Amino acid sequence: MEEQIAALVAQVSALEAKVNITNTMFAETYYYLTIPLMIIIHAGFLAYEMGASRLKNALASGVKNILAFAFMVPTFYYFGWWVYWAFPTGVTLSAGYMETSGLAYANSIALPWVESMGPNIADNASGVFWGAFTLFAATTASIMSGAVIERIQVVGFVILAIILGSFAWVIAAAWGWHADGWLVTKFGVHDFGAAGLVHAVAGFFALGVLMNLGPRIGKFNPDGTANHIAPHNLPFTVTGLMLIIVGFWGFLMACVIVPGEAWSWYDDKMATIYGTPITLSALSFNILMGISGGIIGAWAITKDPFWMMSGALAGIIAVASGLDLYWPPLAFIIAFAAGCILKPCATWLENRGIDDAVGAVTVHGTIGLFGLIMLGVWASGYPALDAFVDEGEAPKITLYGQIIGAVVFFLVGFVPGWIFSKILSVLGLLRVSPEAEEAGLDMTKVPSQAYPEGIGQSSLPIEQ
Amino acid sequence: MGSQFTDWAQATGPMYMGANGSMEIVWTVLSAAICIWALYVGSKHELDAYKKVKK
């Protein structure tokens, strides 16, 4: 009998070990697959920006976009990942209640020369988490990229992309996403899909840059009225937007914490980054309703395919903060509203002399804050964390807290965007020369043509 | 850099080349220096191109 029990115990132990390794493989594969999905976002941004440029600038816009991605990877490795773990409680770098934040913790897991930052058979998590966050960073930097096409210097842009992607948004994520983040623990900020801490930060960083960069030559008339500078390939741009939306499934999937691992919130269910329960079904309901509502809202107002696909993106962003909590028809209504206000908000900005070539400030900045605040309107009272913080009770989602979050995310984006672009402007590293801008950046510095044997150089680069 | 293992059963933790040594920081600094150099060269090329088009 004892022998049989011992054999049974051994079998159960072996079975348990197999289940554990299967779960670990699942968790690692889950985050690994979000990375190529998010690279589709960059395929989309590439097509979107190249198509939105005039013929004479298509390749230069592509070069800029590719470099934003390329420089984000090493810089996020060098310091971006460390910033995320060091700063949640604020600038004191002290450890938070969860004890997964602060200087000592960041130094132990995220400095670029520690054992977890390379091939390690005992660590199936660090690389895939770092990879997913790196793609968040690259996405954030690329949001700014489209707004500044056709007149920004490529190296000046790369420097700004590094500041945005490997520092500014990471601070926002540490404060508003990490379970020890002070915006979460003190104000109950809830931003599951990063409407504020990615999209709004990037959108308003772009606004700060645009204010110092200035409009493209010919965008505004002497009386201040704006000209429409048409994209050279609108179908390419619209397809790019659709690819961005495909990639966002990977982005939002990576915002989920899978169960059963030492670092998981639960053994039996998925969680948001805050430790609150979520299912992929919730994401499916609300992402699809968000896309649909945004497209229909933009179509109702504009009938323009560019704004319809921008509306799809705006629809997702508008409901991103609460993808875990919205009732799908309410998500549709919020996304529809975002689609409706998109073009009027972009026109409002344009009428103030801001030349945002692709509407990034509006789609990501304005709608990001709109989405963050909407969650405060509809979801007040939900616990913002599953963990129990110092005071002994989880903070609640409130409209007040979401507005505080919106103000902080606006400032974390806009202030560094304005300051660093001003510095680059003073150093002569921000804007291309007027002669190069008029000649076209492809032949000036790439130097190559996008369609040497195809469609000819546009004779009417600016349409009234 | 050579292998720290004589067989794979010894691999129970970090297994990258130079693990448990002191070269990680050197490679990190060197790779960062390459990024900075690339930006410098890129900027020089770009500013030269603008000067050419001005002439």
HADDOCK unambig.tbl for C-alpha pairs under 7 A between the chains (distance, minus, plus):
assign (segid A and resid 112 and name CA) (segid B and resid 28 and name CA) 6.95 0.50 0.50
assign (segid A and resid 113 and name CA) (segid B and resid 24 and name CA) 5.15 0.50 0.50
assign (segid A and resid 113 and name CA) (segid B and resid 25 and name CA) 5.52 0.50 0.50
assign (segid A and resid 115 and name CA) (segid B and resid 14 and name CA) 6.04 0.50 0.50
assign (segid A and resid 118 and name CA) (segid B and resid 16 and name CA) 6.61 0.50 0.50
assign (segid A and resid 119 and name CA) (segid B and resid 14 and name CA) 5.98 0.50 0.50
assign (segid A and resid 119 and name CA) (segid B and resid 15 and name CA) 5.82 0.50 0.50
assign (segid A and resid 119 and name CA) (segid B and resid 16 and name CA) 5.44 0.50 0.50
assign (segid A and resid 120 and name CA) (segid B and resid 13 and name CA) 5.16 0.50 0.50
assign (segid A and resid 120 and name CA) (segid B and resid 14 and name CA) 3.92 0.50 0.50
assign (segid A and resid 120 and name CA) (segid B and resid 15 and name CA) 5.51 0.50 0.50
assign (segid A and resid 121 and name CA) (segid B and resid 12 and name CA) 5.97 0.50 0.50
assign (segid A and resid 121 and name CA) (segid B and resid 13 and name CA) 5.10 0.50 0.50
assign (segid A and resid 121 and name CA) (segid B and resid 14 and name CA) 6.22 0.50 0.50
assign (segid A and resid 121 and name CA) (segid B and resid 15 and name CA) 6.92 0.50 0.50
assign (segid A and resid 122 and name CA) (segid B and resid 12 and name CA) 6.20 0.50 0.50
assign (segid A and resid 122 and name CA) (segid B and resid 13 and name CA) 4.92 0.50 0.50
assign (segid A and resid 155 and name CA) (segid B and resid 39 and name CA) 6.22 0.50 0.50
assign (segid A and resid 155 and name CA) (segid B and resid 42 and name CA) 6.64 0.50 0.50
assign (segid A and resid 155 and name CA) (segid B and resid 43 and name CA) 5.64 0.50 0.50
assign (segid A and resid 433 and name CA) (segid B and resid 50 and name CA) 6.20 0.50 0.50
assign (segid A and resid 435 and name CA) (segid B and resid 53 and name CA) 6.42 0.50 0.50
assign (segid A and resid 435 and name CA) (segid B and resid 54 and name CA) 5.96 0.50 0.50
assign (segid A and resid 436 and name CA) (segid B and resid 50 and name CA) 5.89 0.50 0.50
assign (segid A and resid 436 and name CA) (segid B and resid 53 and name CA) 6.13 0.50 0.50
assign (segid A and resid 444 and name CA) (segid B and resid 49 and name CA) 6.08 0.50 0.50
assign (segid A and resid 444 and name CA) (segid B and resid 53 and name CA) 6.78 0.50 0.50
assign (segid A and resid 445 and name CA) (segid B and resid 46 and name CA) 6.27 0.50 0.50
assign (segid A and resid 445 and name CA) (segid B and resid 49 and name CA) 5.60 0.50 0.50
